[in-house]
Amino acid sequence: MKIAVFGTGYVGLVTAVGLAEFGHQVLGADKDGDKIRMIASGKVPIYEPGLEELLVKNLKSGRLEFSADLGRVARESDVIFVCVGTPPHDDGSADMSQIEEVSRLIAANLNGYKVVVEKSTVPVRTSSWIKRTIALYKKTDLTCDVASNPEFLREGSAVSDFLHPDRIIIGVESERARDMLVGIYRRHEDRILITNIDTAELIKHASNSFLALKISYINMIADLCEKTEADVELVARGMGLDPRIGGLFLKAGLGYGGSCFPKDVKALTKIGEDLGVSMGLLREGERINAERVRLFIHKVKQALWILKDKNIGILGLSFKPETDDIREAPSLKVIRHLLAEGARLRLYDPQAMTPMKQVYPEDGERIVYCDSALEAARGVNALLLVTEWEEFKRLDLEKVKEVMANPILIDGRNVFDPAAVRAMGFEYSSIGRK
Ligand code: NAD
């Protein structure tokens, strides 16, 4: 059985490499020819720990190949994993044009039975649109099946998440498709849940929206903590000890970002409302999340009063640690607000400075990119922690304080111990802790 993977972004590249590592013959395809050439030469265009080593290993084994000849890849495969983007439209609904494009391409190249697998995150009922599109554009009487196999990997630990998944959801409507997909994941057979396609599609959106709500919930509690003597870190720990709640995703801070949670919450809200279901709970979660940066900027102003011509250091640009992805990162909004008020910024991130320079180019005046956290702190009136990379937790704060103009530390991720940093002489504020 030959497997194709369409789209070699964060999900597609990990999927292609991971399926080859499972022992399958895999053909990865992308319409971006430069990306394909880079990947085929053994270089990974994103920062994802462990991915490049596994790519090189599987290219050498001969099980993995990449091509920009999309038609050939479609014709040569039995199962096609669709991993293209589904970004949001302005009204929150998912832009399905990349999925439609791939469906038409598969239709035009249909030369035998195939299973087309949605791995991208898609709205419930998408499979009917894919089937209809293939039926409309195919040039033969041949048939294919559509299936759903949503992806749950997390950027930063994507390789291990793919190789050791908690669950594998397979949404199918034929035995033939089910047998092929179960065969692909046979080494994790005990983790497979078989459902119909609508259910599988909805499991992904429902999971991401639930996790986003959990983050907004603890941020709402953090707001309450700030008005009382309660400490949100201890509230979260106390809540998380209850196994019915669990401690993960109960982290107060600058809120969720990234290419998934914001868009998936919006898409699920839109689908629900279009189908006449009240989605007010998700709308409120989104509102709470949208407030985070405004409240954080308020803390900066409480420390510095006027921001015009103040020097401010920012630690962390990626939407979360261990990735270079800045899509919907809180840092983007923080930077936009500070620049709008006339501040001068010194920015540092271990991996995400290259993509950030595309959005905010260095100008040597208002925006300066630094080689280290210490450099970002040099001469600044305040230092803001925006993404909780491990290296920031190990910072030598004595040295940091020495190079700063004013020892003001505003921690958007509750990385530091308030008593310890205050004892060092910092003026310190964080989220939901007095
Ligand atoms: P991405 O933007 O990194 O990658 C998409 C890739 O698809 C790009 O390389 C693009 O060139 C390619 N592409 C677009 N149109 C194409 C076409 N017609 N033919 C071939 N290639 C095409 O996106 P991503 O982050 O990998 O996300 C892909 C999907 O997976 C989305 O639906 C996303 O919601 C979902 N998802 C993402 C994550 C994540 O952490 N990034 C996790 C789970 C699910």
Residues whose N, C-alpha, C, O or C-beta is under 5 A from the ligand:
A	BS01	NAD	F6 G7 T8 G9 Y10 V11 G12 A29 D30 K31 D32 C83 V84 G85 T86 Q98 E101 V102 K119 S120 T121 E151 F152 L153 R154 E155 S259
